[in-house]
């Protein structure tokens, strides 16, 4: 689970090293995982209704001995601080639990373009 301390470290690192201005909106990507593609397809409509862009649902390309894992990637241009991103992560952990997804797996960030 991603902690608030992780968010503080992330923002400190971005402030020091990122080639973009963290005081402006950025493109945030969020990732959910489940063994069932249909579950991710179902929740993608809920996330889209909340303003998230669906990037895709991807198969983890499992080995024969390992069950498949599917990944849902959504994005949204948002302005965050360490505090607001921590809150968003907590919301997504709860969302994953409520919809019986295997996990909310965190986020990535880039320039809003």
Secondary structure, 3 states (H helix, E strand, C coil): CCCHHHHHHHHHHHHHHCCCCCCCCEEEEEEEEECCHHHHHHHHHHHHHCCCEEEEEEECCCCCCCCCCEEEEEEEEECCCHHHHHHHHHHHHHHHHHCCCCEEEEEEEEECC
